[in-house]
Amino acid sequence: MASQSSSSRRSLSMVNLSRGRKITSKNGGSDSARKLLQSPRPMGLAGERTVKRLRLSKALTVPESTSIYEACHRMAAHRIDALLLTDSNALLCGILTDKDIATSVTARELNLAETPVSKVMTKNPVFVLSDTLAVEALQKIVQGKFRHLPVVENGEVIAFLDIAKCLYDAIA
């Protein structure tokens, strides 16, 4: 019976998530391991977080004329699963992901050294501006069923948003 009483004391100790402080039970039970430390999150003008404030991945860009072999080599060297492609004016024109390589390159048995990435890339990818609200960016990712979303600032690709990092940021 004593162990049941002890466990009920622990269960009465709750954490108030909205205020970021611990509420203790009537009997004074305290569980310091569950203490919540609420870290302030950067906010935009309207109190909402912008894409710029999220954990962005550094964008690796290559010209769309790059061979598939070279693109795969760069992706492997940088341990990334997406590559942003630019046209002759250095503007975003496509994205190449590991899924594109698996479905378009391997399945069609293309010559890696001679085929340019422009033949297999996803053309004109959806992107967001760096001052876009994080919620809006996440909606684009979910609705478009993307794993990667390029982020543009002043017409230049600065990074990309990865769905895994978005989820981590949401729960951290």
TINU-496998 format. One record per residue (C-alpha): x, y, z; residue number from 0; residue in three letters. Coordinates in Angstrom, 1 decimal. Layout:
! residues N
X, Y, Z, NUM, ALA;
...
! end
This chain:
! residues 172
0.0, 0.0, 0.0, 0, MET;
2.9, 2.3, 0.7, 1, ALA;
4.2, 2.0, -2.9, 2, SER;
0.8, 2.9, -4.3, 3, GLN;
0.7, 6.0, -2.1, 4, SER;
4.2, 7.0, -3.3, 5, SER;
3.2, 6.6, -7.0, 6, SER;
0.0, 8.6, -6.5, 7, SER;
2.1, 11.5, -5.1, 8, ARG;
4.3, 11.4, -8.1, 9, ARG;
1.4, 11.5, -10.5, 10, SER;
-0.1, 14.5, -8.7, 11, LEU;
2.9, 16.5, -9.6, 12, SER;
2.1, 18.3, -12.9, 13, MET;
3.9, 20.7, -15.2, 14, VAL;
2.0, 23.8, -16.3, 15, ASN;
3.1, 24.0, -20.0, 16, LEU;
1.6, 27.3, -20.7, 17, SER;
3.6, 29.2, -18.0, 18, ARG;
6.7, 27.0, -18.1, 19, GLY;
6.8, 26.4, -14.3, 20, ARG;
6.2, 23.4, -12.1, 21, LYS;
3.1, 22.9, -10.0, 22, ILE;
3.5, 20.7, -7.0, 23, THR;
0.8, 18.5, -5.4, 24, SER;
-0.9, 19.3, -2.2, 25, LYS;
1.3, 16.9, -0.3, 26, ASN;
4.4, 18.7, -1.3, 27, GLY;
5.8, 16.1, -3.7, 28, GLY;
8.4, 17.5, -6.1, 29, SER;
10.0, 15.9, -9.1, 30, ASP;
13.0, 18.0, -10.1, 31, SER;
13.7, 15.8, -13.1, 32, ALA;
10.5, 17.0, -14.8, 33, ARG;
11.1, 20.6, -14.3, 34, LYS;
10.3, 22.5, -17.4, 35, LEU;
12.7, 25.1, -18.6, 36, LEU;
10.9, 27.2, -21.2, 37, GLN;
13.3, 28.8, -23.6, 38, SER;
12.2, 32.0, -25.3, 39, PRO;
11.6, 31.4, -29.0, 40, ARG;
12.4, 34.2, -31.5, 41, PRO;
9.2, 35.8, -32.9, 42, MET;
8.3, 37.8, -36.0, 43, GLY;
6.5, 41.1, -36.1, 44, LEU;
3.1, 39.7, -35.3, 45, ALA;
4.4, 37.4, -32.6, 46, GLY;
4.8, 34.5, -35.1, 47, GLU;
8.0, 32.8, -35.9, 48, ARG;
9.4, 33.3, -39.4, 49, THR;
11.3, 30.8, -41.6, 50, VAL;
14.5, 32.8, -40.9, 51, LYS;
14.2, 31.8, -37.2, 52, ARG;
14.0, 28.1, -37.9, 53, LEU;
16.8, 25.5, -38.2, 54, ARG;
17.7, 26.0, -41.8, 55, LEU;
20.0, 23.7, -43.8, 56, SER;
22.8, 25.2, -45.8, 57, LYS;
21.9, 25.2, -49.5, 58, ALA;
24.3, 23.6, -51.8, 59, LEU;
23.7, 24.9, -55.3, 60, THR;
25.1, 23.7, -58.6, 61, VAL;
24.4, 24.7, -62.3, 62, PRO;
21.6, 22.7, -64.0, 63, GLU;
24.2, 21.6, -66.6, 64, SER;
26.1, 19.6, -63.9, 65, THR;
26.3, 15.9, -64.6, 66, SER;
24.3, 13.5, -62.4, 67, ILE;
27.5, 11.8, -61.4, 68, TYR;
29.0, 15.1, -60.2, 69, GLU;
25.8, 16.1, -58.4, 70, ALA;
25.7, 12.7, -56.6, 71, CYS;
29.4, 13.0, -55.7, 72, HIS;
28.8, 16.5, -54.1, 73, ARG;
25.7, 15.3, -52.3, 74, MET;
27.7, 12.4, -50.8, 75, ALA;
30.7, 14.5, -49.9, 76, ALA;
28.5, 17.0, -48.0, 77, HIS;
26.2, 14.3, -46.6, 78, ARG;
23.0, 15.9, -47.8, 79, ILE;
20.0, 14.5, -49.5, 80, ASP;
19.0, 17.5, -51.6, 81, ALA;
20.7, 19.8, -54.1, 82, LEU;
19.4, 23.1, -55.4, 83, LEU;
20.0, 23.8, -59.1, 84, LEU;
20.5, 27.2, -60.7, 85, THR;
20.2, 28.4, -64.3, 86, ASP;
22.7, 30.5, -66.2, 87, SER;
21.5, 33.7, -64.3, 88, ASN;
22.1, 32.0, -60.9, 89, ALA;
18.4, 31.8, -60.2, 90, LEU;
16.7, 28.8, -58.7, 91, LEU;
15.4, 26.5, -61.4, 92, CYS;
15.2, 23.1, -59.8, 93, GLY;
15.9, 20.7, -57.0, 94, ILE;
17.5, 17.2, -57.0, 95, LEU;
16.7, 14.9, -54.1, 96, THR;
17.8, 11.4, -53.3, 97, ASP;
14.3, 10.3, -54.3, 98, LYS;
14.8, 11.8, -57.7, 99, ASP;
18.0, 9.8, -58.1, 100, ILE;
16.3, 6.6, -57.0, 101, ALA;
13.2, 6.9, -59.1, 102, THR;
14.5, 8.8, -62.2, 103, SER;
18.1, 7.9, -62.6, 104, VAL;
18.4, 4.3, -61.3, 105, THR;
15.0, 3.2, -62.6, 106, ALA;
15.8, 4.5, -66.2, 107, ARG;
19.4, 3.4, -66.1, 108, GLU;
20.7, 6.8, -67.3, 109, LEU;
24.4, 7.4, -68.0, 110, ASN;
25.5, 9.3, -64.9, 111, LEU;
28.6, 10.9, -66.4, 112, ALA;
26.8, 12.3, -69.5, 113, GLU;
23.3, 13.1, -68.4, 114, THR;
22.8, 16.6, -66.9, 115, PRO;
20.8, 17.0, -63.7, 116, VAL;
18.3, 19.1, -65.7, 117, SER;
16.9, 15.9, -67.2, 118, LYS;
15.9, 14.5, -63.8, 119, VAL;
15.5, 17.4, -61.5, 120, MET;
12.2, 18.7, -60.2, 121, THR;
11.7, 21.9, -62.2, 122, LYS;
10.6, 25.2, -60.8, 123, ASN;
10.3, 24.1, -57.1, 124, PRO;
8.0, 25.8, -54.7, 125, VAL;
10.0, 28.0, -52.4, 126, PHE;
9.4, 30.5, -49.5, 127, VAL;
10.8, 33.8, -48.7, 128, LEU;
12.9, 34.1, -45.5, 129, SER;
10.3, 36.3, -43.8, 130, ASP;
7.4, 33.9, -44.5, 131, THR;
5.7, 32.7, -41.4, 132, LEU;
7.0, 29.3, -40.3, 133, ALA;
3.4, 28.0, -40.1, 134, VAL;
2.8, 28.9, -43.7, 135, GLU;
6.0, 27.2, -44.8, 136, ALA;
5.1, 24.0, -43.0, 137, LEU;
1.7, 24.1, -44.6, 138, GLN;
3.4, 24.3, -48.1, 139, LYS;
5.6, 21.3, -47.1, 140, ILE;
2.7, 19.2, -45.9, 141, VAL;
0.3, 20.1, -48.8, 142, GLN;
2.9, 19.6, -51.4, 143, GLY;
4.2, 16.4, -49.8, 144, LYS;
7.8, 17.8, -49.9, 145, PHE;
10.7, 17.0, -47.6, 146, ARG;
12.7, 20.0, -48.7, 147, HIS;
11.7, 23.6, -49.3, 148, LEU;
14.1, 26.2, -50.7, 149, PRO;
14.3, 29.5, -48.8, 150, VAL;
15.0, 32.7, -50.8, 151, VAL;
16.1, 36.1, -49.6, 152, GLU;
16.5, 39.1, -51.9, 153, ASN;
16.1, 36.8, -55.0, 154, GLY;
19.0, 34.6, -53.8, 155, GLU;
18.7, 31.0, -52.4, 156, VAL;
20.0, 31.2, -48.9, 157, ILE;
19.1, 27.8, -47.4, 158, ALA;
16.5, 25.1, -47.5, 159, PHE;
14.0, 23.9, -44.9, 160, LEU;
14.0, 20.2, -44.1, 161, ASP;
10.8, 18.6, -42.8, 162, ILE;
12.7, 16.6, -40.2, 163, ALA;
14.3, 19.8, -38.8, 164, LYS;
10.9, 21.5, -38.8, 165, CYS;
9.4, 18.7, -36.7, 166, LEU;
12.4, 18.7, -34.4, 167, TYR;
12.1, 22.5, -33.9, 168, ASP;
8.3, 22.1, -33.2, 169, ALA;
8.8, 19.6, -30.4, 170, ILE;
12.1, 21.0, -29.0, 171, ALA;
! end
